[in-house]
Amino acid sequence: MGLAVVTVAAGGLPVVDVTVLAPRTGLPVTEATNGRGIAVTKVIGKPGLPVTFVLPPLMRAQNDGDEVNRDRTGKVARR
């Protein structure tokens, strides 16, 4: 899993996307879908931190009988 980042148009940490050219040389990052992460701006032809965009790992659902425990708080009380 990579560092959570949010791509913004301007004002973020300058990064250079090396996912295709040299994926093993960049810092692995993941685009945050919830909007919470380090703000980055992709730059071309300028100095920036080399990064490789990776997919986040899939969350495995934990089954508690017929209930899916997504937040891992335990079984849901029923009346």
C-alpha atoms as one frame of an Amber mdcrd trajectory, in Angstrom:
protein
   0.000   0.000   0.000   1.263   3.416  -0.882   1.188   6.781   0.825  -2.255
   8.426   0.480  -2.187  11.483  -1.771  -4.726  13.853  -3.295  -3.853  15.328
  -6.684  -4.581  19.065  -6.855  -4.158  21.534  -9.720  -1.742  23.810  -7.858
  -0.189  24.296  -4.448   0.705  20.698  -3.609   4.024  18.920  -3.259   5.508
  18.711  -6.794   5.741  15.095  -7.960   6.855  13.415 -11.172   4.857  10.313
 -12.153   7.339   7.551 -13.097   4.796   4.710 -13.031   5.379   3.764 -16.674
   9.026   4.773 -17.164  10.727   3.479 -14.005   8.177   2.096 -11.514  10.755
   0.743  -9.067  12.440   4.100  -8.560   9.455   6.112  -7.331   7.815   6.352
  -3.935   4.632   4.206  -3.996   1.528   6.382  -3.573  -2.220   5.752  -3.763
  -4.836   8.289  -4.813  -7.080   8.810  -1.775 -10.729   8.358  -2.724 -11.959
  10.055   0.450 -10.026  13.269  -0.235  -7.738  12.881   2.781  -4.071  12.657
   1.988  -1.024  14.720   1.138  -1.767  17.301  -1.559   0.441  16.739  -4.617
   0.717  18.434  -8.006   1.972  16.465 -11.008   4.715  18.368 -12.846   6.466
  17.658 -16.142   9.910  18.990 -16.991  10.432  20.424 -13.517  12.086  18.943
 -10.415   9.783  16.922  -8.212   9.585  13.818  -6.060   9.423  10.688  -8.269
   6.307   8.665  -7.419   4.667   5.470  -8.638   0.874   5.273  -8.436  -0.221
   1.871  -7.100  -3.638   0.359  -6.494  -4.775   0.062  -2.881  -5.156  -3.487
  -1.543  -8.678  -4.863  -1.562 -10.339  -5.114   1.835 -11.404  -8.630   2.708
 -14.829  -8.746   4.302 -15.064 -10.621   7.588 -18.160 -12.785   7.797 -20.035
 -13.175  11.062 -22.597 -15.717   9.931 -24.766 -13.876   7.445 -23.599 -10.392
   8.483 -20.638  -8.649   6.871 -18.579  -6.825   9.494 -17.096  -3.942   7.484
 -16.021  -1.751  10.375 -14.778  -4.664  12.538 -16.730  -3.573  15.631 -18.279
  -6.975  16.206 -21.673  -8.507  15.702 -24.695  -6.278  15.412 -27.165  -6.593
  18.277 -30.641  -7.676  17.173 -33.911  -7.393  19.038
